[in-house]
């Protein structure tokens, strides 16, 4: 990133909720953390939950204590919305409390200019928020048909790793979140930073 020391640090909030998919969350998180290690002060990454009570990752394998709750969270420049098993995603779509608290917060932040970056089935979580309306979007291959059915005002893209619509970025399944995060780092910090992170990860980056 040119003149990174003179630029505002980007606040990146990673949404956590019960049964969140671990790699959906930690893949992009580690990309941004590594970018901040390469260019200190470029990113401030933190987790945010409905409350600060622990939430459990997929299959209850670990507990995650959010850094902030919705009320104390710093104003994010970007919110990363990881996915979960499709069964849980469909339950959240019917969970009125989750819709009126967590997803309303995401919607309000988006309406005030925050970028929303969904990973895998995280896109499906936003189906009732209006954020997806009028956009090209994608998700895990298992939910593409359902995403299309729930979002008739959107164009569902198939066979892509991620879709950049400016204030909305959506990705295909799981590891596509890493690819999209690297892509965003490249836009913001330059290809040299991406190459450094890929080397650190020993990762074979996929094309868009």
The 8 nearest C-alpha neighbors of each residue, nearest first, counted from 0:
[[188, 1, 3, 189, 2, 187, 38, 192],
 [2, 0, 3, 188, 189, 4, 5, 6],
 [1, 3, 4, 5, 0, 6, 188, 38],
 [4, 2, 6, 0, 1, 5, 41, 38],
 [3, 5, 2, 6, 40, 41, 39, 7],
 [6, 4, 3, 2, 7, 1, 8, 40],
 [7, 5, 3, 4, 8, 2, 41, 40],
 [6, 8, 9, 5, 41, 4, 3, 40],
 [7, 9, 41, 42, 40, 10, 6, 43],
 [10, 8, 42, 76, 43, 41, 11, 7],
 [9, 11, 43, 75, 76, 42, 44, 8],
 [12, 10, 44, 77, 75, 78, 43, 76],
 [13, 11, 78, 45, 46, 75, 44, 79],
 [14, 12, 46, 79, 78, 47, 45, 15],
 [13, 15, 47, 80, 46, 48, 79, 12],
 [16, 14, 48, 47, 13, 19, 46, 65],
 [17, 15, 19, 54, 48, 18, 14, 55],
 [16, 18, 54, 55, 19, 56, 15, 57],
 [19, 17, 57, 56, 55, 83, 20, 16],
 [20, 18, 83, 56, 57, 17, 16, 82],
 [21, 19, 83, 57, 23, 82, 22, 56],
 [20, 22, 24, 23, 25, 19, 56, 57],
 [23, 21, 25, 26, 24, 20, 173, 174],
 [24, 22, 81, 173, 20, 21, 26, 118],
 [25, 23, 22, 21, 81, 26, 28, 27],
 [24, 26, 28, 22, 27, 29, 21, 23],
 [25, 27, 22, 177, 28, 29, 24, 23],
 [28, 26, 177, 30, 180, 29, 25, 176],
 [29, 27, 25, 31, 30, 26, 32, 24],
 [28, 30, 32, 31, 27, 26, 25, 33],
 [31, 29, 27, 33, 28, 32, 34, 180],
 [30, 32, 34, 28, 33, 29, 35, 27],
 [31, 33, 29, 35, 34, 30, 28, 36],
 [34, 32, 36, 30, 35, 31, 29, 37],
 [35, 33, 31, 37, 36, 32, 38, 30],
 [34, 36, 39, 38, 32, 33, 42, 37],
 [37, 35, 33, 39, 34, 38, 32, 40],
 [38, 36, 34, 35, 39, 33, 192, 195],
 [37, 39, 35, 36, 41, 34, 40, 3],
 [40, 38, 35, 36, 41, 37, 42, 34],
 [39, 41, 8, 42, 35, 38, 4, 43],
 [40, 42, 8, 35, 39, 38, 9, 3],
 [43, 41, 9, 8, 35, 40, 10, 44],
 [42, 44, 10, 11, 9, 8, 45, 41],
 [45, 43, 11, 12, 42, 10, 32, 46],
 [46, 44, 12, 66, 13, 11, 47, 43],
 [47, 45, 13, 66, 65, 12, 14, 67],
 [46, 48, 67, 65, 14, 68, 66, 15],
 [49, 47, 68, 50, 15, 65, 14, 16],
 [48, 50, 68, 69, 101, 51, 47, 100],
 [51, 49, 68, 48, 52, 69, 67, 65],
 [52, 50, 68, 65, 67, 48, 64, 53],
 [51, 53, 50, 64, 54, 65, 48, 49],
 [54, 52, 64, 63, 62, 51, 55, 65],
 [55, 53, 17, 63, 62, 16, 52, 64],
 [56, 54, 62, 17, 59, 18, 61, 63],
 [55, 57, 18, 19, 59, 61, 60, 17],
 [56, 58, 18, 20, 59, 19, 60, 55],
 [59, 57, 60, 56, 18, 55, 61, 20],
 [60, 58, 55, 56, 57, 61, 18, 62],
 [61, 59, 58, 56, 57, 55, 62, 18],
 [62, 60, 59, 56, 55, 63, 57, 58],
 [61, 63, 55, 54, 53, 56, 64, 60],
 [64, 62, 53, 54, 55, 65, 61, 56],
 [63, 65, 53, 52, 51, 66, 54, 62],
 [66, 64, 47, 46, 51, 67, 48, 63],
 [65, 67, 46, 47, 45, 64, 51, 68],
 [68, 66, 47, 72, 65, 71, 51, 46],
 [67, 69, 50, 48, 51, 47, 49, 70],
 [68, 70, 72, 49, 71, 48, 47, 67],
 [69, 71, 68, 72, 67, 50, 49, 73],
 [72, 70, 68, 67, 69, 73, 47, 74],
 [71, 73, 67, 69, 68, 70, 74, 47],
 [74, 72, 75, 71, 10, 67, 12, 70],
 [73, 75, 72, 76, 10, 108, 113, 12],
 [76, 74, 10, 77, 11, 12, 73, 78],
 [75, 77, 113, 10, 9, 11, 114, 74],
 [76, 78, 114, 11, 75, 113, 115, 12],
 [79, 77, 12, 115, 13, 11, 116, 80],
 [78, 80, 116, 13, 117, 14, 12, 115],
 [79, 81, 117, 14, 121, 118, 116, 78],
 [82, 80, 118, 121, 23, 24, 117, 79],
 [81, 121, 83, 120, 119, 20, 118, 19],
 [84, 82, 20, 19, 88, 85, 18, 120],
 [83, 85, 86, 87, 88, 82, 20, 120],
 [86, 84, 88, 87, 83, 89, 120, 142],
 [87, 85, 89, 84, 88, 90, 83, 91],
 [88, 86, 90, 85, 89, 84, 91, 83],
 [89, 87, 85, 91, 90, 86, 83, 124],
 [88, 90, 92, 86, 91, 87, 85, 93],
 [89, 91, 87, 93, 92, 88, 94, 86],
 [90, 92, 94, 88, 93, 89, 87, 97],
 [91, 93, 89, 90, 94, 124, 88, 98],
 [92, 94, 91, 90, 95, 89, 98, 97],
 [95, 93, 91, 97, 96, 92, 98, 90],
 [96, 94, 98, 97, 93, 99, 92, 91],
 [95, 97, 99, 98, 94, 100, 101, 93],
 [98, 96, 100, 101, 94, 95, 99, 102],
 [97, 99, 102, 95, 96, 100, 101, 103],
 [100, 98, 96, 103, 97, 95, 102, 101],
 [101, 99, 103, 97, 98, 102, 96, 104],
 [102, 100, 104, 97, 103, 49, 98, 99],
 [101, 103, 105, 98, 104, 100, 106, 99],
 [102, 104, 106, 99, 100, 105, 101, 107],
 [105, 103, 107, 101, 102, 106, 100, 108],
 [106, 104, 102, 108, 103, 107, 109, 101],
 [105, 107, 103, 109, 104, 108, 102, 110],
 [108, 106, 110, 104, 109, 105, 103, 111],
 [107, 109, 111, 105, 110, 113, 106, 104],
 [108, 110, 113, 106, 112, 111, 107, 105],
 [109, 111, 107, 108, 112, 106, 113, 130],
 [110, 112, 108, 109, 113, 107, 106, 114],
 [113, 111, 109, 110, 114, 108, 166, 76],
 [112, 114, 109, 76, 77, 108, 111, 115],
 [113, 115, 166, 77, 167, 109, 76, 78],
 [116, 114, 78, 167, 77, 79, 166, 168],
 [115, 117, 168, 79, 169, 167, 78, 80],
 [118, 116, 80, 169, 121, 122, 79, 81],
 [117, 119, 81, 176, 170, 121, 82, 23],
 [118, 120, 172, 138, 171, 139, 173, 121],
 [121, 119, 82, 122, 123, 138, 139, 83],
 [82, 120, 122, 81, 117, 124, 118, 123],
 [123, 121, 120, 117, 124, 125, 138, 169],
 [122, 124, 125, 120, 121, 126, 146, 88],
 [123, 125, 121, 122, 126, 88, 92, 120],
 [126, 124, 128, 123, 127, 122, 130, 131],
 [125, 127, 123, 124, 128, 150, 149, 131],
 [128, 126, 125, 129, 92, 124, 98, 130],
 [129, 127, 125, 130, 126, 106, 102, 103],
 [128, 130, 132, 131, 127, 126, 125, 106],
 [129, 131, 128, 132, 125, 106, 109, 126],
 [132, 130, 129, 134, 153, 133, 126, 125],
 [133, 131, 153, 152, 129, 134, 130, 150],
 [132, 134, 153, 152, 131, 135, 154, 130],
 [135, 133, 153, 132, 131, 136, 154, 164],
 [134, 136, 154, 155, 153, 156, 162, 164],
 [137, 135, 155, 156, 169, 134, 162, 154],
 [136, 138, 156, 155, 169, 170, 171, 157],
 [137, 139, 171, 119, 170, 120, 143, 122],
 [140, 138, 172, 171, 119, 141, 142, 120],
 [139, 141, 143, 142, 138, 172, 171, 157],
 [142, 140, 139, 143, 144, 85, 138, 145],
 [141, 143, 145, 140, 144, 139, 146, 138],
 [142, 144, 146, 140, 145, 141, 138, 147],
 [145, 143, 147, 146, 142, 148, 141, 140],
 [144, 146, 148, 142, 147, 143, 149, 123],
 [147, 145, 143, 149, 144, 148, 142, 150],
 [146, 148, 144, 150, 145, 149, 155, 151],
 [147, 149, 145, 146, 150, 151, 144, 143],
 [150, 148, 146, 147, 145, 151, 126, 127],
 [149, 151, 147, 152, 153, 148, 146, 126],
 [150, 152, 153, 147, 148, 149, 154, 132],
 [153, 151, 132, 150, 133, 154, 134, 131],
 [154, 152, 133, 134, 132, 151, 150, 135],
 [153, 155, 135, 136, 134, 156, 152, 133],
 [154, 156, 136, 137, 135, 147, 153, 157],
 [157, 155, 137, 136, 154, 135, 159, 158],
 [158, 156, 159, 155, 137, 143, 140, 138],
 [157, 159, 156, 160, 171, 140, 137, 161],
 [158, 160, 157, 161, 207, 156, 171, 162],
 [161, 159, 171, 207, 175, 170, 158, 162],
 [162, 160, 170, 169, 159, 171, 179, 207],
 [161, 163, 169, 168, 136, 170, 164, 137],
 [164, 162, 168, 165, 167, 161, 169, 166],
 [165, 163, 167, 168, 166, 162, 134, 135],
 [166, 164, 167, 163, 168, 114, 162, 115],
 [165, 167, 114, 164, 115, 168, 113, 112],
 [168, 166, 115, 164, 165, 114, 116, 163],
 [167, 169, 116, 163, 162, 164, 117, 115],
 [170, 168, 117, 162, 161, 137, 136, 116],
 [171, 169, 161, 118, 138, 119, 160, 137],
 [170, 172, 138, 139, 119, 160, 175, 137],
 [173, 171, 139, 119, 175, 174, 138, 170],
 [172, 174, 23, 119, 175, 176, 22, 118],
 [175, 173, 176, 177, 172, 178, 23, 26],
 [176, 174, 178, 177, 173, 160, 171, 172],
 [177, 175, 174, 179, 118, 178, 27, 173],
 [176, 178, 27, 180, 26, 175, 174, 179],
 [179, 177, 175, 181, 176, 180, 182, 204],
 [178, 180, 182, 176, 181, 177, 161, 175],
 [179, 181, 183, 177, 182, 27, 178, 176],
 [182, 180, 184, 178, 179, 183, 193, 185],
 [181, 183, 179, 185, 180, 184, 178, 186],
 [184, 182, 186, 180, 185, 181, 179, 187],
 [185, 183, 181, 187, 188, 182, 186, 180],
 [184, 186, 189, 190, 182, 183, 188, 187],
 [187, 185, 183, 184, 189, 188, 182, 190],
 [186, 188, 184, 185, 189, 183, 0, 182],
 [0, 189, 187, 185, 184, 186, 192, 190],
 [188, 190, 185, 191, 0, 192, 186, 187],
 [189, 191, 185, 193, 192, 194, 188, 186],
 [192, 190, 194, 193, 189, 195, 185, 188],
 [191, 193, 195, 190, 194, 189, 188, 196],
 [194, 192, 190, 196, 191, 195, 185, 181],
 [193, 195, 191, 197, 192, 196, 190, 198],
 [194, 196, 192, 198, 193, 197, 199, 191],
 [197, 195, 199, 193, 198, 194, 200, 192],
 [198, 196, 200, 194, 202, 199, 195, 201],
 [197, 199, 201, 195, 196, 200, 194, 202],
 [198, 200, 196, 197, 201, 195, 202, 33],
 [199, 201, 202, 197, 198, 196, 195, 203],
 [202, 200, 198, 199, 197, 203, 196, 204],
 [203, 201, 200, 197, 204, 198, 199, 196],
 [202, 204, 205, 201, 197, 200, 198, 178],
 [205, 203, 202, 178, 206, 197, 177, 181],
 [206, 204, 178, 203, 207, 160, 175, 202],
 [207, 205, 204, 160, 178, 159, 161, 182],
 [206, 160, 159, 161, 205, 178, 162, 179]]
